[in-house]
Amino acid sequence: METTALEHRFNQKIEREEKIEPKDWMPEDYRKNNIRQISQHAHSEIVGMLPEANWITRAPSLRRKVALLAKVQDEAGHGLYLYSAAETLGTDREEMIDDLHSGKAKYSSIFNYPTTTWADIGAIGWLVDGAAITNQVALCRTSYGPYARAMVKICKEESFHQRQGYEIMCAMAFGTPEQKAMAQDALNRWWWPSLMMFGPTDGDSVHSQKSMDWKIKRYSNDELRQEFVDKTVAQAEYLGLTIPDPDLTYNDETGHYSFGEIDWKEFYQVISGNGPCNKERIEARRKAHEDGAWVREAANAFAQKRANQQVA
Ligand code: BYC
């Protein structure tokens, strides 16, 4: 078929809300845009293990340690489903990982901030996973089939993550005055970076228009950020904590909260590699990759042995 006819058929599928599958014809830009977003998403899951793993050895009880371990392991699983989804588009996992290690590929800005107290583990589950779910529930309806199906399972697990975080926040906010102060301090430090997770404003988002036309994204960055603020304010109020934004006000007419200006200079600094922990995170990933080389070699040798046996 000619390209225009193929393109017409592709657009009709998108229009009819049918999923695009790996062997279907797709425009090159659609393929590339999906590889970009899915691989960045996979990297975020894997790099996102680092700030929380920092607290596994210091969790305050066995129960907290078990829950945190399970959560961090889930993030590894999410990364693996997403790398697999990206591979169905014809890219290679080694290449994606090289791009992460060389600094060419992005991952979520949020994971470049340090986790300095146990309350940060509560704040990450509550706010970071809360923001992630807001974005990812919408991605369950993304147009690329393997990505959409990966998101369904990921969202179920993220929901557990958000609850484990909020439960930690409840324990601290309703605990001693010192614990409540730690919870407030964590909220102060994680609030604004969590809002940055949704990306630049719609006016500055370079990929949004195309991604919305192709139904890769179903809602804009600003729409999802607003949804997150609207649902999170009441959760902070229940905890008796104050969101660090003097401009936060409820608007009766719109039914939404208005909020202050995000520090976009900080956002662009962080996504260009100059956040508080960017270097440390990439260094940790590189080291883990090098230390794990023997596992990959052993797995390849085993696969080769099995293949040889089958041929024989
Ligand atoms: N951080 O045109 P835009 C998790 C980049 S992990 C860094 O709006 P798009 C978890 C953007 O990539 C969940 N970079 O882009 C794990 C683009 O750069 P390039 C992570 C950002 O794609 C462990 C440029 O800025 N979730 O839940 O239309 C523990 C222009 O932006 C960020 C996902 O990855 C950012 N915050 O929209 C706990 C969700 N924002 O590629 C929890 C999937 C923007 O031109 N991704 N950039 O170099 C998406 O939904 C979209 O990619 C975004 C951005 C909404 C993030």
Boltz pocket constraint, residues with backbone or C-beta under 6 A from the ligand:
constraints:
  - pocket:
      binder: B
      contacts: [[A, 36], [A, 37], [A, 40], [A, 41], [A, 42], [A, 44], [A, 45], [A, 46], [A, 47], [A, 48], [A, 49], [A, 75], [A, 104], [A, 106], [A, 107], [A, 108], [A, 109], [A, 110], [A, 124], [A, 128], [A, 129], [A, 132], [A, 133], [A, 135], [A, 196], [A, 197], [A, 198], [A, 199], [A, 200], [A, 201], [A, 204], [A, 205], [A, 206], [A, 207], [A, 208], [A, 211], [A, 217], [A, 221], [A, 271]]
      max_distance: 6.0
